[in-house]
């Protein structure tokens, strides 16, 4: 395995109670994980197991209660991390071009240069003709592609994706899965991707991290055995179905328990 790009060490996150009489919520407990340079790691687990909390810690949005993490420095990257959320998080009064260009604007890049680079990213995600449109004029899938373009243009060392396709319809989700596969093959970014979908994790990832119900711990880490470059044809193989069944067997009991206490 290549040198670790992201090192998570004995990470625990405890949220204080909202009201008197409530107990603190231990979202993540003593979680350790290494993510290699250029690796695509998917995290799956039952609802409320702390998957998204791990990403928020890596993004600097949630402080660890114990333990911590390290991202290996990259002098060629503009930022350590960039985040893609489940919702597109676009600014409604800005055009798609200006939404995508925003990370460069915040760094003081000239309007001409940032628009030129934003158009290149829009072209890669088949959004060139919508550059002057506003978010409300685009479909959910188009808005999410714009959000991905904005994360890519930020030129971060590590890309974090928190269920980016979770709110999309089934057909759009399939299309975006294929686009992410193509983008990753070209970019080879270190990528940590949270999803509820076992099939999605096996299609996209190099490894699948299976988490337990809250408090979130790593139940198992699975090396995905399917060669790259990869496409949706692999999902129709018996080997893929068998692997998905093994992951579901790990998750079944925790998933049912999580629904009972949701």
Protein Blocks (a to p, Z undefined) as FASTA:
>chain_A
ZZdfbdcehiacddddfbghiacddfbghiacdddehiacdddddehilmmmmmmmmnop
accfbgcddddddfkbmbfbdcddfbloiafkbcfklmmmmmmmmnopafklmmmmmmmm
mmmnopmmmmmpcfklpcfklmmmmmmmmmmmnopabdcdehkllmpcfklmmmmmmmmm
mmmmmnopacddddfbfklmmmmmmbdcdddddddddfbdcddfbdcdddfklmmpmklm
mmmmmmmmmmmmmmmmmmmmZZ
